Amino acid sequence: MSLALTVSLKTSDSSCITLSGLVNTQGPSGPSLPITYLSAHNVFGPQAIWNRVAGTLKLTLVSDLGPGSLLIFSFIVTNPSSEQLAASVSIAASGTAAIAAQGMTADSENATSETATVRGDAAPLRIYATTFITRNIGQSTPYPSAVNRLTVTLASTVKLRGAPQDMILFSGLKGSTTPDDISMPISRHIVSKLAATAIWDGDIGEVSSGGSQGLLAVELHNTSIVEPGESIIFSFFLLNPSSAQVAQKVTVKWTGISGFVAQGMSPDNTANQSHPGSVAGDQAPLKIQSPAFVVKSIRQSSVFPWAINVIYVSIVANVELTGNTQAALTISGLLGSTTGQNASFDTYNTLSLTYSTGSPSIFGLNGSWTRETGQLLLQMVPAASHSAGQICAFSFELRNPGKANDESASISIRSSSSSALLRLPVVAMDMMPLALLNFTGSVGGDALPLRVKSPSFLLARFHQSTTYPG
């Protein structure tokens, strides 16, 4: 608290300063509330008269204070037990140099030094509700059927004391296929305060908080104390459902002696940069994608007629592909190639595959090619597996036609399997409409598969050495 006075206050006048409006605090009144000075003027002595009921603090001069003097001091009161807006505090002076009561300027610019406070919280007696002021939750993967690490960060506005049956309860973690577990391991940031295991029940939830299933109960160690504003950080693992769902609305509450009602948690609405194909919101709790190819790009190397054209493909699925389920990949729509049209040029119905460095050769060395439909069928090697999120990049060669050819309007990809989860639906592949190729005169779109230029001179220039007659 800072005061700047424009008049003199003298001890001979029995001058006093009274602060009013400090309402709803807790604790006793008394004539000796300690005062701490942050300036050189200790003009009120070490104590003041505190009236908690009236919300007043009376300070009596013990030494003279001249005009223009800056006086900075502090005192400690116990905050109210419930939420309230900042108090309207006034100040008045009595004695010869009496000053009528006037409102004090509250600090509306600053937060306090506590966790998660915001601008304006330094205004006097601005009090938060009894709650988790920080209640964040995020996940590690939106992929279906994946093992998903969920991470929670909490901080309370009040002290939490561990006691038997007192729990931090999370509800609304719907959709997981994780079996019920009365001792689910959790990874703790504060090992000494949180129990090493939690109770997971995927079938029930707190009806009062809007949940119908998905309950996690985390216990503090008996007698352990988490101070106000102290971070509680831990993570746990759930098995994602096999089909798509929106992010779940998770709530949290504390059941202990300072217990408070369930409140919605703040989801992590960012993308997961480590997951190909991730978009904003994929780190929100139990936001699950449909089984799909999340990367499915295709491009070519040449637009020249009769050229051997290398077709480059990159795929990433958000589910594990396995050869023992007869998984196969079909790329369709590669129309216009002459490959397979003339056996003297090409081996009919078979294309060799070349894999990029580090990419697994999950489809073996060859694929089955049908020129009329522009279809390439790739059968997974029976013993092969391809993890969700892992890239597979490969190429194959087609011979371009000897005349102009428009790029394939739609190239699609799908996966078939004996497992329903791995039957990924037909989707259009991602082409590169602006990409150039590595030759003089290339224009945007030349990388589109099976775009072929008419036979022509790419460069036709003529010049002379002299303009002099004779």
Sequence and secondary structure as in RCSB ss.txt:
>XXXX:A:sequence
MSLALTVSLKTSDSSCITLSGLVNTQGPSGPSLPITYLSAHNVFGPQAIWNRVAGTLKLTLVSDLGPGSLLIFSF
IVTNPSSEQLAASVSIAASGTAAIAAQGMTADSENATSETATVRGDAAPLRIYATTFITRNIGQSTPYPSAVNRL
TVTLASTVKLRGAPQDMILFSGLKGSTTPDDISMPISRHIVSKLAATAIWDGDIGEVSSGGSQGLLAVELHNTSI
VEPGESIIFSFFLLNPSSAQVAQKVTVKWTGISGFVAQGMSPDNTANQSHPGSVAGDQAPLKIQSPAFVVKSIRQ
SSVFPWAINVIYVSIVANVELTGNTQAALTISGLLGSTTGQNASFDTYNTLSLTYSTGSPSIFGLNGSWTRETGQ
LLLQMVPAASHSAGQICAFSFELRNPGKANDESASISIRSSSSSALLRLPVVAMDMMPLALLNFTGSVGGDALPL
RVKSPSFLLARFHQSTTYPG
>XXXX:A:secstr
 EEE SS B GGGT EEEEE   S BS  EEEEE EESSS  TTTTEEEEETTTTEEEEE SS B TT EEEEE 
  B  SS B     EEEEESTT EEEEE     S   SSTT  TTTTSTT B  SSEEEEEEEES   TT EEEE
EEEEEESS EE  TT EEEEE  TT     EEEEE EESSTTTEEEEEEEESS   GGGT SS EEEEEE TT E
E TT  EEEEEEEE  SS B     EEEE STT EEEEE EE  S  TTSTT  TTTTSTT B  S EEEEEEEE
S  STT EEEEEEEEEESS EEGGGT EEEEE   S  TTT TTTS TTEEE EE TT   TT SEEEEETTTTE
EEEE  TT EE TT  EEEEEEEE  SS B   S  EEEEE SSGGG    EE B  TT   SSTT  TTTTSTT
 B  S  S      S     
